[in-house]
Amino acid sequence: MNSTVLNKMSNMKFYGMQQVYKTLLDTNQHHSLTNDEIVSMLVQAEWDDRENRKINRYIKTARFRYGAEVEDVDFTHKRGLDKTQLLRLADGSFIQKNENLLITGPTGVGKSYIASALGHQACLQGYRTLYFNAQKLFPQLNIFKADGTYLKQISRIERHDLLIIDDFGLKPLDTNARMMLLEIIEDRHGRRSTIISSQLPVSQWYEIIGDSTVADAILDRMVHASHRIELKGESMRKMKSK
């Protein structure tokens, strides 16, 4: 009978429940537990297993640039990083409030790592997250326009709780990229959170976006009332190599 129960659990994809029930049988612990305790253990095991699988799925889908975690962020180097601010952002409250975060600073100071770490933390908290490098995002969207799946992809981006656009502003936006960025930001404004990292200070984004009307619309939605991390100093990669 126990073998049949275990097989049925497997067929119904109750993997957490199956593993704990098998352990109880193998160790004979089930004899010392009440029925209520066994049921509670099985349900909790299944819940934990499904939560872990969901988190792993979120992390895999996000496609972060770095396998970064908040606990591994380096606060020892002087680069203008406020530990208290980062830990407050890591609690996910800015995502819950649909607020944005702008991370700026010279190359190599850890912008992408911090963005990925906060994205990873968001996945652990159950927030669906997407990571894109800006230099790849807009060409990909152009391909989606060509094959007729653009609206589907834009809708997919809009549904995620947190969107990370990394390395924004390495080159000026063309007309298509400019309008696609406006559509993404407009869809998410007040509904979802976005993290943008850039080597350029926010004051120079206007020129990178181009077209004053579109730039005003994008920056008005992104910049006002957003959280800021403004990094400075020498490249972390250079310092570590030394």
N, CA and C of each residue as an Amber inpcrd file, in Angstrom:
protein
   726
   0.8260000  -1.1990000   0.0000000   0.0000000   0.0000000   0.0000000
   0.8690000   1.2620000   0.0000000   1.9340000   1.2410000   0.7940000
   2.8070000   2.4060000   0.8420000   3.4550000   2.6760000  -0.5060000
   3.8280000   1.5940000  -1.1960000   4.4220000   1.7420000  -2.5180000
   3.4310000   2.3650000  -3.4880000   2.1890000   1.9670000  -3.3900000
   1.1500000   2.5270000  -4.2570000   0.9400000   4.0060000  -3.9780000
   0.9280000   4.3560000  -2.6990000   0.7600000   5.7690000  -2.3110000
   1.9020000   6.6140000  -2.8530000   3.1340000   6.1070000  -2.7330000
   4.2920000   6.8500000  -3.2220000   4.2310000   7.0310000  -4.7410000
   3.7940000   6.0010000  -5.4460000   3.6650000   6.1040000  -6.9000000
   2.6020000   7.1270000  -7.2890000   1.5040000   7.1470000  -6.5540000
   0.4420000   8.1180000  -6.8470000   0.9160000   9.5390000  -6.5640000
   1.6700000   9.7220000  -5.5040000   2.2260000  11.0400000  -5.2120000
   3.1250000  11.5080000  -6.3460000   3.9370000  10.5760000  -6.8670000
   4.8200000  10.9150000  -7.9740000   4.0230000  11.2750000  -9.2210000
   3.0010000  10.4950000  -9.5120000   2.1780000  10.7540000 -10.7040000
   1.4480000  12.0860000 -10.6120000   1.0730000  12.4750000  -9.3980000
   0.3920000  13.7550000  -9.2020000   1.3860000  14.9090000  -9.0120000
   2.7120000  14.5860000  -9.1250000   3.7800000  15.5780000  -8.9930000
   3.8290000  16.2020000  -7.6020000   3.4910000  15.4070000  -6.5880000
   3.6370000  15.8300000  -5.2040000   5.0270000  15.3940000  -4.7170000
   6.0590000  15.9730000  -5.2980000   7.4130000  15.4870000  -5.0590000
   7.8990000  15.7540000  -3.6410000   7.5760000  16.9210000  -3.0920000
   7.9650000  17.2120000  -1.7160000   7.2930000  16.2700000  -0.7410000
   6.0180000  16.0600000  -0.9360000   5.2520000  15.1520000  -0.0880000
   5.7850000  13.7210000  -0.2060000   6.0970000  13.3260000  -1.4410000
   6.6080000  11.9740000  -1.6670000   7.9220000  11.7400000  -0.9380000
   8.8240000  12.7190000  -1.0010000  10.1330000  12.5630000  -0.3930000
  10.0300000  12.4380000   1.1250000   9.2200000  13.2850000   1.7400000
   9.0760000  13.2330000   3.1950000   8.3770000  11.9480000   3.6340000
   7.3500000  11.5360000   2.9000000   6.6310000  10.3050000   3.2570000
   7.5560000   9.0970000   3.1540000   8.3890000   9.0790000   2.1110000
   9.3450000   7.9820000   1.9530000  10.3460000   7.9730000   3.1150000
  10.7980000   9.1600000   3.5150000  11.7380000   9.2520000   4.6370000
  11.1020000   8.7440000   5.9230000   9.8360000   9.1090000   6.1560000
   9.1320000   8.6450000   7.3480000   9.0250000   7.1220000   7.3730000
   8.7540000   6.5360000   6.1970000   8.6340000   5.0770000   6.1160000
   9.9790000   4.4030000   6.3230000  11.0100000   4.9440000   5.6880000
  12.3460000   4.3300000   5.7820000  12.9060000   4.3770000   7.1990000
  12.5640000   5.4050000   7.9360000  13.1010000   5.5770000   9.2980000
  12.1210000   5.1220000  10.3770000  10.9390000   4.6950000   9.9480000
   9.8850000   4.2490000  10.8790000   9.4170000   5.3510000  11.8320000
   9.6200000   6.5990000  11.4420000   9.1800000   7.7120000  12.2910000
   7.6580000   7.8470000  12.3150000   6.9920000   7.3170000  11.2940000
   5.5420000   7.4910000  11.2210000   4.8200000   6.8080000  12.3840000
   5.4840000   5.8330000  13.0020000   4.8430000   5.1500000  14.1260000
   4.7620000   6.0300000  15.3670000   5.6610000   6.9880000  15.4720000
   5.6910000   7.8450000  16.6660000   4.9670000   9.1750000  16.4620000
   4.3550000   9.3590000  15.2960000   3.6540000  10.6010000  14.9880000
   2.1660000  10.3790000  14.9120000   1.4090000  11.4040000  15.2760000
  -0.0460000  11.3300000  15.1280000  -0.4110000  11.5730000  13.6680000
  -1.6510000  11.2360000  13.3160000  -2.1060000  11.4740000  11.9500000
  -2.0470000  12.9540000  11.5930000  -2.4050000  13.8060000  12.5580000
  -2.3650000  15.2520000  12.3160000  -0.9400000  15.7130000  12.0400000
   0.0220000  15.1830000  12.7860000   1.4190000  15.5700000  12.5910000
   1.9480000  15.1200000  11.2310000   1.5560000  13.9150000  10.8390000
   1.9980000  13.4090000   9.5360000   1.4270000  14.2610000   8.4100000
   0.1280000  14.5560000   8.4880000  -0.5070000  15.3770000   7.4550000
   0.1440000  16.7480000   7.3930000   0.4100000  17.3400000   8.5550000
   1.0350000  18.6520000   8.6090000   2.4210000  18.6300000   7.9640000
   3.2120000  17.5950000   8.2660000   4.5490000  17.4730000   7.6910000
   4.4880000  17.3110000   6.1790000   3.5510000  16.4970000   5.7060000
   3.4350000  16.2540000   4.2640000   3.0270000  17.5190000   3.5150000
   2.0520000  18.2270000   4.0750000   1.5840000  19.4500000   3.4230000
   2.6800000  20.5130000   3.4140000   3.3850000  20.6600000   4.5500000
   4.4570000  21.6510000   4.6230000   5.5830000  21.3150000   3.6490000
   5.9120000  20.0340000   3.5400000   6.9720000  19.6120000   2.6290000
   6.6010000  19.9150000   1.1820000   5.3510000  19.6670000   0.8390000
   4.8990000  19.9400000  -0.5350000   4.8980000  21.4410000  -0.8050000
   4.4620000  22.1950000   0.1740000   4.4600000  23.6610000   0.0300000
   5.8810000  24.1830000  -0.1940000   6.8190000  23.7330000   0.6450000
   8.2060000  24.1920000   0.5340000   8.8070000  23.7860000  -0.8080000
   8.5320000  22.5740000  -1.2380000   9.0850000  22.0950000  -2.5010000
   8.5770000  22.9240000  -3.6790000   7.2880000  23.2370000  -3.6660000
   6.7180000  24.0260000  -4.7640000   7.2420000  25.4550000  -4.7500000
   7.4200000  26.0160000  -3.5590000   7.9810000  27.3610000  -3.4640000
   9.4130000  27.3920000  -3.9800000  10.2030000  26.3930000  -3.6240000
  11.5890000  26.3290000  -4.0900000  11.6640000  26.1590000  -5.6020000
  10.7910000  25.3340000  -6.1450000  10.7820000  25.1380000  -7.6030000
  10.3460000  26.4210000  -8.3190000   9.4010000  27.1390000  -7.7090000
   8.9480000  28.3980000  -8.3070000  10.0780000  29.4180000  -8.3030000
  10.7950000  29.5230000  -7.1860000  11.9090000  30.4680000  -7.0960000
  12.9900000  30.1310000  -8.1170000  13.3320000  28.8500000  -8.2180000
  14.3440000  28.4300000  -9.1900000  13.8950000  28.7330000 -10.6130000
  12.6090000  28.5700000 -10.8740000  12.0660000  28.8850000 -12.2000000
  12.1520000  30.3810000 -12.4700000  11.8330000  31.2060000 -11.4680000
  11.9280000  32.6590000 -11.6210000  13.3690000  33.0870000 -11.9110000
  14.3290000  32.5050000 -11.1800000  15.7340000  32.8550000 -11.3760000
  16.2070000  32.4460000 -12.7650000  15.8040000  31.2640000 -13.2000000
  16.2020000  30.7890000 -14.5290000  15.5930000  31.6590000 -15.6300000
  14.3280000  32.0300000 -15.4690000  13.6370000  32.8400000 -16.4760000
  14.2130000  34.2450000 -16.5450000  14.6530000  34.7800000 -15.4030000
  15.1700000  36.1490000 -15.3630000  16.4270000  36.3150000 -16.2080000
  17.2750000  35.2870000 -16.2460000  18.5160000  35.3210000 -17.0300000
  19.4420000  36.4700000 -16.6050000  19.7870000  36.4670000 -15.3310000
  20.6580000  37.5090000 -14.8090000  22.0500000  37.4250000 -15.4170000
  22.6970000  38.5750000 -15.5220000  24.0590000  38.6300000 -16.0390000
  25.0310000  37.9790000 -15.0700000  24.8010000  38.1770000 -13.7830000
  25.6590000  37.6020000 -12.7520000  24.8210000  36.7610000 -11.8000000
  25.4360000  35.6990000 -11.2750000  24.7970000  34.9360000 -10.2130000
  25.0460000  35.6300000  -8.8930000  24.4730000  36.8200000  -8.7630000
  24.7860000  37.7030000  -7.6300000  23.7450000  37.5790000  -6.5280000
  24.2030000  37.7690000  -5.2980000  23.3160000  37.7910000  -4.1400000
  23.6650000  38.9950000  -3.2760000  22.6580000  39.5360000  -2.6100000
  22.8540000  40.7280000  -1.7860000  23.9080000  40.4710000  -0.7080000
  23.9220000  39.2580000  -0.1490000  24.8830000  38.9310000   0.9140000
  26.3300000  39.0150000   0.4380000  26.5490000  38.9300000  -0.8820000
  27.9080000  38.9330000  -1.4200000  28.3520000  40.3020000  -1.9270000
  27.5030000  41.3040000  -1.8150000  27.8780000  42.6460000  -2.2670000
  29.0040000  43.1810000  -1.3880000  30.0230000  43.7470000  -2.0310000
  31.2070000  44.2510000  -1.3290000  30.9670000  45.6930000  -0.8590000
  30.9890000  45.8810000   0.4490000  30.8230000  47.2210000   1.0160000
  32.1490000  47.7990000   1.5160000  33.2450000  47.0690000   1.3100000
  34.5200000  47.5210000   1.8610000  35.1730000  48.6070000   1.0050000
  34.9630000  48.5600000  -0.3070000  35.5570000  49.5680000  -1.1770000
  34.7230000  50.8450000  -1.1740000  35.3930000  51.9500000  -1.1790000
  34.7130000  53.2400000  -1.1640000  34.2300000  53.5790000  -2.5740000
  32.9460000  53.4210000  -2.7890000  32.3710000  53.7210000  -4.1150000
  30.9990000  54.3940000  -3.9940000  30.7170000  54.9290000  -2.8120000
  29.4620000  55.6450000  -2.6300000  28.2600000  54.7560000  -2.4200000
  28.4940000  53.4960000  -2.0420000  27.3950000  52.5580000  -1.8290000
  26.9800000  52.5600000  -0.3710000  25.7350000  52.9250000  -0.1300000
  25.1860000  52.9920000   1.2290000  24.5960000  51.6290000   1.5860000
  25.1870000  50.9610000   2.5480000  24.7410000  49.6210000   2.9310000
  23.3040000  49.6400000   3.4360000  22.9790000  50.6430000   4.2410000
  21.6190000  50.7370000   4.7810000  20.6000000  50.8820000   3.6580000
  20.9070000  51.7200000   2.6700000  19.9910000  51.9050000   1.5480000
  19.8080000  50.6120000   0.7670000  20.9110000  49.9090000   0.4970000
  20.8150000  48.6760000  -0.2810000  19.9920000  47.6170000   0.4400000
  20.1960000  47.4930000   1.7470000  19.4460000  46.4960000   2.5120000
  17.9630000  46.8390000   2.5690000  17.6490000  48.1370000   2.5960000
  16.2440000  48.5410000   2.5600000  15.6180000  48.1990000   1.2150000
  16.3770000  48.3880000   0.1430000  15.8790000  48.0170000  -1.1840000
  15.7200000  46.5010000  -1.2940000  16.6150000  45.7680000  -0.6260000
  16.5870000  44.3110000  -0.7020000  15.3700000  43.7060000  -0.0210000
  14.6770000  44.4700000   0.8250000  13.4890000  43.9100000   1.4720000
  12.2900000  43.8390000   0.5240000  12.4480000  44.4020000  -0.6840000
  11.4020000  44.2770000  -1.6980000  10.2670000  45.2670000  -1.5820000
  10.3370000  46.1770000  -0.6230000   9.2130000  47.1060000  -0.4350000
   9.0550000  48.0450000  -1.6310000  10.1630000  48.3870000  -2.3040000
  10.0430000  49.2860000  -3.4580000   9.3190000  48.6010000  -4.6110000
   9.4280000  47.2660000  -4.6800000   8.6960000  46.5110000  -5.7080000
   7.2230000  46.4590000  -5.3460000   6.9490000  46.2370000  -4.0820000
   5.5630000  46.2020000  -3.6180000   4.8600000  47.5310000  -3.8660000
   5.6210000  48.6300000  -3.7970000   5.0540000  49.9640000  -4.0020000
   5.1410000  50.4160000  -5.4630000   5.6260000  49.5350000  -6.3450000
   5.7580000  49.8510000  -7.7800000   6.6750000  51.0520000  -8.0120000
   7.7800000  51.1010000  -7.2590000   8.7430000  52.1870000  -7.3970000
   9.9330000  51.7380000  -8.2440000  10.6860000  52.7050000  -8.7630000
  11.8180000  52.4260000  -9.6420000  13.1450000  52.6850000  -8.9370000
  14.2020000  52.1380000  -9.5200000  15.5500000  52.3390000  -8.9920000
  16.4870000  52.6520000 -10.1570000  17.2760000  53.7150000 -10.0210000
  18.2550000  54.1020000 -11.0230000  19.6430000  53.9450000 -10.4230000
  20.5020000  53.1580000 -11.0810000  21.8590000  52.9190000 -10.6090000
  22.8260000  53.5050000 -11.6350000  23.6370000  54.4490000 -11.2300000
  24.5710000  55.0840000 -12.1550000  25.9890000  55.0570000 -11.5850000
  26.9710000  55.1780000 -12.4800000  28.3610000  55.1950000 -12.0600000
  29.2640000  54.7520000 -13.1950000  30.5580000  55.0080000 -13.0850000
  31.4970000  54.6370000 -14.1440000  31.5950000  53.1240000 -14.3100000
  32.2130000  52.7260000 -15.4060000  32.3140000  51.2990000 -15.7080000
  33.1050000  50.5560000 -14.6340000  32.6470000  49.3660000 -14.3090000
  33.3740000  48.4970000 -13.3970000  33.1150000  48.6930000 -11.9250000
  32.2350000  49.6390000 -11.5470000  32.0260000  49.8860000 -10.1140000
  30.9790000  48.9600000  -9.4960000  30.3590000  48.1120000 -10.3110000
  29.4500000  47.1120000  -9.7550000  27.9770000  47.3720000  -9.9770000
  27.6240000  48.1840000 -10.9540000  26.2110000  48.4970000 -11.2080000
  25.4230000  47.2500000 -11.5950000  25.9720000  46.4960000 -12.5410000
  25.2730000  45.2990000 -13.0190000  25.1590000  44.2470000 -11.9200000
  26.2120000  44.1310000 -11.1110000  26.1990000  43.1460000 -10.0280000
  25.1170000  43.4950000  -9.0090000  25.0350000  44.7640000  -8.6370000
  24.0310000  45.1950000  -7.6570000  22.6250000  45.0020000  -8.2210000
  22.4310000  45.3590000  -9.4960000  21.1150000  45.1780000 -10.1170000
  20.7300000  43.7030000 -10.1380000  21.6850000  42.8330000 -10.4810000
  21.4170000  41.3940000 -10.5080000  21.1410000  40.8500000  -9.1090000
  21.8850000  41.3570000  -8.1140000  21.6810000  40.9100000  -6.7320000
  20.2820000  41.2750000  -6.2440000  19.8410000  42.4860000  -6.5390000
  18.4900000  42.8920000  -6.1380000  17.4340000  42.1030000  -6.9100000
  17.7240000  41.7860000  -8.1750000  16.8020000  40.9630000  -8.9470000
  16.7040000  39.5570000  -8.3940000  17.8480000  38.9890000  -8.0060000
  17.8600000  37.6570000  -7.4040000  17.0750000  37.6560000  -6.0940000
  17.2600000  38.6900000  -5.2980000  16.5250000  38.8110000  -4.0450000
  15.0270000  38.9140000  -4.3010000  14.6570000  39.6290000  -5.3500000
  13.2390000  39.7480000  -5.7050000  12.6430000  38.3790000  -6.0490000
  13.4050000  37.5560000  -6.7570000  12.9360000  36.2030000  -7.0820000
  12.7160000  35.3770000  -5.8190000  13.6430000  35.4970000  -4.8600000
  13.5080000  34.7720000  -3.5960000  12.2450000  35.1890000  -2.8460000
  11.8210000  36.4280000  -3.0470000  10.6340000  36.9390000  -2.3690000
   9.3600000  36.6890000  -3.1720000   9.4930000  35.9960000  -4.3020000
   8.3150000  35.6280000  -5.0910000   7.9180000  36.6260000  -6.1520000
   8.8110000  37.5570000  -6.5000000   8.5150000  38.5360000  -7.5480000
   9.0750000  38.0470000  -8.8870000   8.2490000  38.0580000  -9.9000000
   8.6960000  37.6540000 -11.2320000   9.5720000  38.7580000 -11.8220000
  10.7560000  38.3650000 -12.2830000  11.7710000  39.3340000 -12.6760000
  12.3380000  39.0110000 -14.0550000  12.6540000  40.0610000 -14.8170000
  13.3270000  39.9150000 -16.1050000  14.5550000  40.8150000 -16.1440000
  15.6380000  40.2760000 -16.6920000  16.8710000  41.0450000 -16.8490000
  17.1920000  41.1750000 -18.3360000  17.5160000  42.3950000 -18.7730000
  17.9340000  42.6240000 -20.1540000  19.1350000  43.5550000 -20.1740000
  20.0610000  43.2890000 -21.0760000  21.0700000  44.2730000 -21.4210000
  20.4550000  45.1800000 -22.4770000  20.5520000  46.4840000 -22.2780000
  19.8830000  47.4270000 -23.1800000  20.3510000  47.2690000 -24.6180000
  21.6210000  46.8900000 -24.8100000  22.1600000  46.7640000 -26.1610000
  21.5920000  45.5540000 -26.9020000  21.0010000  44.6100000 -26.1580000
  20.3900000  43.4330000 -26.7660000  18.8610000  43.5150000 -26.7830000
  18.3000000  44.2580000 -25.8240000  16.8440000  44.3250000 -25.6960000
  16.1770000  44.8790000 -26.9530000  16.6200000  46.0350000 -27.4160000
  15.9320000  46.6800000 -28.5300000  16.1210000  45.9470000 -29.8570000
  17.3100000  45.4070000 -30.1680000  17.4050000  44.5590000 -31.3620000
  16.4980000  43.3330000 -31.2950000  16.3650000  42.7310000 -30.1030000
  15.4600000  41.5910000 -29.9490000  14.0220000  42.0000000 -30.2250000
  13.6330000  43.1630000 -29.7110000  12.2650000  43.6330000 -29.9330000
  12.0180000  43.9250000 -31.4110000  13.0380000  44.3990000 -32.1220000
  12.9050000  44.6170000 -33.5610000  12.6570000  43.2990000 -34.2920000
  13.3320000  42.2450000 -33.8480000  13.1110000  40.9190000 -34.4420000
  11.6870000  40.4500000 -34.1740000  11.2010000  40.7030000 -32.9460000
   9.8350000  40.3080000 -32.6060000   8.8110000  41.0650000 -33.4580000
   9.1300000  42.3180000 -33.7820000   8.2470000  43.0810000 -34.6690000
   8.1890000  42.4390000 -36.0450000   9.3270000  41.9620000 -36.5040000
   9.4000000  41.3700000 -37.8380000   8.6470000  40.0470000 -37.9200000
   8.6840000  39.2540000 -36.8260000   8.0010000  37.9480000 -36.8920000
   6.5870000  37.9820000 -36.3190000   6.1120000  39.1810000 -35.9390000
   4.7260000  39.3250000 -35.5110000   4.4390000  38.9940000 -34.0660000
   5.4850000  38.8400000 -33.2340000   5.2660000  38.4830000 -31.8230000
   5.5790000  39.6430000 -30.8810000   5.7130000  40.8350000 -31.4350000
   6.1140000  41.9940000 -30.6330000   5.1350000  42.2720000 -29.4920000
   3.8510000  42.3270000 -29.7990000   2.8590000  42.6460000 -28.7740000
   2.8500000  41.5940000 -27.6640000   3.0590000  40.3510000 -28.0410000
   3.1210000  39.2760000 -27.0460000   4.3110000  39.4790000 -26.1120000
   5.4540000  39.8610000 -26.6700000   6.6460000  40.0590000 -25.8640000
   6.5270000  41.2920000 -24.9650000   5.9550000  42.3600000 -25.4950000
   5.7440000  43.5690000 -24.6950000   4.7970000  43.2700000 -23.5340000
   3.7690000  42.4930000 -23.8110000   2.8250000  42.1050000 -22.7570000
   3.5200000  41.2480000 -21.7010000   4.4250000  40.3850000 -22.1380000
   5.1820000  39.5440000 -21.2000000   6.0500000  40.4050000 -20.2980000
   6.7190000  41.3920000 -20.8710000   7.5550000  42.2900000 -20.0740000
   6.7050000  43.0510000 -19.0680000   5.5530000  43.5130000 -19.4900000
   4.6760000  44.3190000 -18.6320000   4.1840000  43.5200000 -17.4240000
   4.0030000  42.2150000 -17.5930000   3.4410000  41.3980000 -16.5120000
   4.4350000  41.1170000 -15.3890000   5.7250000  41.2570000 -15.6550000
   6.7130000  40.9270000 -14.6270000   6.7860000  42.0300000 -13.5690000
   6.9500000  41.6020000 -12.3280000   6.9560000  42.5490000 -11.2150000
   8.1580000  43.4820000 -11.2570000   9.2860000  42.9570000 -11.7100000
  10.5180000  43.7500000 -11.7640000  11.2020000  43.5530000 -13.1050000
  11.5190000  44.6580000 -13.7510000  12.2710000  44.6480000 -15.0050000
  13.6090000  45.3430000 -14.7710000  14.7000000  44.6960000 -15.1880000
  16.0280000  45.2880000 -15.0810000  16.5530000  45.5650000 -16.4850000
  16.8710000  46.8300000 -16.7580000  17.5010000  47.2160000 -18.0200000
  18.9140000  47.6700000 -17.6850000  19.8870000  46.8740000 -18.0760000
  21.2760000  47.0980000 -17.6960000  22.0430000  47.7740000 -18.8350000
  23.0840000  48.5290000 -18.4750000  23.9610000  49.2040000 -19.4470000
  23.1900000  50.1330000 -20.3810000  22.2530000  50.8490000 -19.8330000
  21.4790000  51.7900000 -20.6390000  22.3520000  52.9880000 -21.0160000
  22.2030000  53.4650000 -22.2550000  22.8580000  54.6940000 -22.6650000
  24.2450000  54.5460000 -23.2420000  24.6740000  53.3280000 -23.5830000
  25.9930000  53.1740000 -24.1840000  26.0420000  53.7980000 -25.5770000
  24.8780000  53.8790000 -26.2150000  24.7900000  54.5880000 -27.4910000
  23.3970000  55.2090000 -27.6010000  23.2650000  56.2940000 -28.3730000
  21.9600000  56.9630000 -28.4980000  20.8960000  56.0220000 -29.0660000
  19.6670000  56.2420000 -28.6660000  18.5590000  55.4290000 -29.1580000
  18.1120000  55.9240000 -30.5290000  17.8040000  54.9780000 -31.4150000
  17.2030000  55.3730000 -32.6820000  15.6930000  55.5110000 -32.4840000
  14.9960000  55.8500000 -33.5450000  13.5560000  56.1180000 -33.4250000
  12.7950000  54.9140000 -32.8940000  13.0820000  53.7140000 -33.4310000
  12.3760000  52.5090000 -33.0000000  12.6400000  52.2100000 -31.5280000
  13.9110000  52.2550000 -31.1350000  14.2610000  51.9550000 -29.7450000
  13.6240000  52.9570000 -28.7980000  13.6240000  54.1970000 -29.1900000
  13.0390000  55.2640000 -28.3730000  11.5630000  55.0080000 -28.1110000
  10.8190000  54.6520000 -29.1630000   9.3810000  54.4230000 -29.0160000
   9.0930000  53.1300000 -28.2520000   9.9500000  52.1300000 -28.4310000
   9.7640000  50.8810000 -27.6830000  10.0170000  51.0980000 -26.1950000
  11.0450000  51.8770000 -25.8780000  11.3090000  52.1830000 -24.4680000
  10.1480000  52.9510000 -23.8580000   9.6120000  53.8970000 -24.5880000
   8.4580000  54.6530000 -24.0900000   7.2850000  53.7320000 -23.8220000
   7.0500000  52.7870000 -24.7170000   5.9250000  51.8570000 -24.5320000
   6.1310000  50.9880000 -23.2980000   7.3560000  50.5200000 -23.1090000
   7.6510000  49.6850000 -21.9360000   7.4560000  50.4730000 -20.6460000
   8.0310000  51.6780000 -20.6050000   7.9330000  52.5010000 -19.3980000
   6.4930000  52.9170000 -19.1300000   5.7620000  53.2650000 -20.1790000
   4.3640000  53.6660000 -20.0240000   3.5280000  52.5180000 -19.4710000
   3.7440000  51.3040000 -19.9830000   2.9850000  50.1400000 -19.5160000
   3.2460000  49.8510000 -18.0450000   4.4680000  50.1290000 -17.5810000
   4.8560000  49.7580000 -16.2310000   4.6720000  50.8880000 -15.2230000
   4.4790000  52.0930000 -15.6940000   4.4090000  53.2600000 -14.8120000
   3.2820000  53.1280000 -13.7790000   3.6660000  53.1450000 -12.5110000
   2.6900000  53.0500000 -11.4300000   2.1190000  51.6700000 -11.2190000
   2.5700000  50.6870000 -12.0170000   2.0360000  49.3310000 -11.9150000
   3.0920000  48.3000000 -11.5660000   4.2960000  48.5110000 -12.0410000
   5.3960000  47.5830000 -11.8270000   6.6750000  48.3840000 -11.5580000
   7.7140000  47.6870000 -11.1050000   8.9800000  48.3470000 -10.8050000
  10.0150000  48.0720000 -11.8880000  10.9070000  49.0430000 -12.0830000
  11.9650000  48.9260000 -13.0790000  13.2840000  49.4020000 -12.4740000
  14.3470000  48.6510000 -12.7340000  15.6960000  49.0590000 -12.3760000
  16.4490000  49.3640000 -13.6680000  17.0530000  50.5410000 -13.7490000
  17.8840000  50.8910000 -14.8970000  19.2760000  51.2320000 -14.3870000
  20.2910000  50.6020000 -14.9840000  21.6710000  50.9390000 -14.6480000
  22.3320000  51.5830000 -15.8500000  23.2170000  52.5400000 -15.5930000
  23.8440000  53.2770000 -16.6870000  25.1790000  53.8640000 -16.2510000
  26.1180000  53.9350000 -17.1910000  27.3800000  54.6140000 -16.9290000
  27.2010000  56.1280000 -16.9050000  26.1330000  56.5870000 -17.5180000
  25.8980000  58.0240000 -17.6180000  25.0600000  58.5280000 -16.4540000
  25.3460000  59.7080000 -15.9440000  24.4590000  60.2970000 -14.9330000
  23.0850000  60.5520000 -15.5370000  22.0770000  60.5610000 -14.7030000
  20.7010000  60.7270000 -15.1820000  20.5410000  62.0240000 -15.9710000
  21.3270000  63.0460000 -15.6380000  21.2250000  64.3350000 -16.3200000
  21.5650000  64.2370000 -17.8080000  22.2620000  63.1760000 -18.2190000
  22.6290000  63.0150000 -19.6190000  21.7000000  62.0620000 -20.3810000
  20.7280000  61.4710000 -19.6950000  19.8280000  60.5280000 -20.3610000
  18.9710000  61.2210000 -21.4160000  18.6770000  62.4810000 -21.1880000
  17.8340000  63.2410000 -22.1180000  18.4370000  63.2110000 -23.5190000
  19.7510000  63.4380000 -23.5870000  20.4210000  63.4580000 -24.8830000
  20.4810000  62.0740000 -25.5060000  20.6760000  61.0420000 -24.6900000
  20.7690000  59.6770000 -25.1990000  19.4380000  59.2260000 -25.7890000
  18.3480000  59.5670000 -25.1270000  17.0310000  59.1770000 -25.6220000
  16.7140000  59.9130000 -26.9130000  17.0170000  61.2270000 -26.9660000
  16.7280000  62.0130000 -28.1610000  15.2450000  62.3260000 -28.2540000
  14.8860000  63.2330000 -29.1730000  13.4910000  63.6540000 -29.3570000
  12.9330000  64.1610000 -28.0330000  12.9010000  65.4600000 -27.8840000
  12.5670000  66.0800000 -26.6040000  11.2220000  65.6330000 -26.0490000
  10.2340000  65.4640000 -26.9290000   8.8990000  65.0770000 -26.4520000
   8.9150000  63.6900000 -25.8370000   9.5350000  62.7440000 -26.5350000
   9.5990000  61.3680000 -26.0430000  10.4830000  61.2920000 -24.8060000
  11.6100000  61.9970000 -24.8320000  12.5140000  61.9890000 -23.6740000
  11.8250000  62.5350000 -22.4310000  11.0730000  63.6100000 -22.5940000
  10.3220000  64.1760000 -21.4650000   9.3440000  63.1610000 -20.8970000
   8.6420000  62.4590000 -21.7860000   7.6470000  61.4800000 -21.3460000
   8.2910000  60.3270000 -20.5880000   9.4160000  59.8260000 -21.0950000
  10.0970000  58.6960000 -20.4560000  10.6810000  59.1060000 -19.1050000
  11.4050000  60.2110000 -19.0880000  12.0770000  60.6310000 -17.8620000
  11.0900000  61.0780000 -16.7900000   9.9850000  61.6680000 -17.2110000
   8.9710000  62.0720000 -16.2470000   8.4240000  60.8600000 -15.4920000
   8.2960000  59.7400000 -16.1980000   7.7520000  58.5310000 -15.5780000
   8.8070000  57.7460000 -14.8040000  10.0620000  57.8310000 -15.2490000
  11.1160000  57.0270000 -14.6430000  11.8450000  57.7210000 -13.4980000
  12.1580000  58.9910000 -13.6780000  13.0930000  59.6530000 -12.7740000
  12.4320000  60.1900000 -11.5160000  11.2950000  60.8100000 -11.6630000
  10.6520000  61.4590000 -10.5200000  10.2680000  60.4340000  -9.4540000
  10.6600000  60.7110000  -8.2460000  10.3230000  59.8760000  -7.0790000
  10.9490000  58.4920000  -7.1500000  12.0040000  58.3150000  -7.9600000
  12.6860000  57.0230000  -8.0270000  13.8000000  56.9750000  -6.9780000
  14.1810000  55.7690000  -6.5960000  15.3350000  55.5890000  -5.7210000
  16.5970000  55.7310000  -6.5690000  17.6760000  56.2090000  -5.9470000
  18.9280000  56.4170000  -6.6790000  20.0900000  55.7500000  -5.9470000
  20.9430000  55.0870000  -6.7190000  22.2400000  54.6510000  -6.2300000
  23.2620000  55.2420000  -7.1860000  24.0660000  56.1750000  -6.6930000
  25.0450000  56.8620000  -7.5380000  26.4460000  56.4530000  -7.0870000
  27.0350000  55.5440000  -7.8460000  28.3370000  54.9880000  -7.4960000
  29.4630000  55.8330000  -8.0920000  30.6270000  55.6890000  -7.5240000
  31.7920000  56.4330000  -8.0090000  33.0400000  55.6210000  -7.6860000
  34.1860000  56.1340000  -8.1140000  35.4360000  55.4740000  -7.7770000
  36.0070000  54.6460000  -8.9090000  37.0970000  53.9240000  -8.5740000
  37.8160000  53.1280000  -9.5590000  37.1000000  51.8150000  -9.8200000
  37.3600000  51.2350000 -10.9770000  36.7600000  49.9620000 -11.3550000
  37.0940000  48.8780000 -10.3450000  36.0720000  48.1420000  -9.8930000
  36.2760000  47.0400000  -8.9670000  37.1190000  45.9360000  -9.6240000
  36.9060000  45.7310000 -10.9140000  37.6640000  44.7000000 -11.6140000
  39.1540000  45.0340000 -11.6360000  39.4820000  46.3130000 -11.8400000
  40.8770000  46.7200000 -11.8440000  41.5110000  46.5380000 -10.4700000
  40.7640000  46.9390000  -9.4320000  41.3080000  46.8310000  -8.0790000
  41.5410000  45.3720000  -7.6890000  40.6130000  44.4880000  -8.0700000
  40.7550000  43.0840000  -7.7220000  41.8980000  42.4340000  -8.4940000
  42.0880000  42.8680000  -9.7490000  43.1840000  42.3130000 -10.5420000
  44.5400000  42.7330000  -9.9810000  44.5750000  43.9640000  -9.4130000
  45.8160000  44.4170000  -8.7940000  46.1470000  43.5920000  -7.5580000
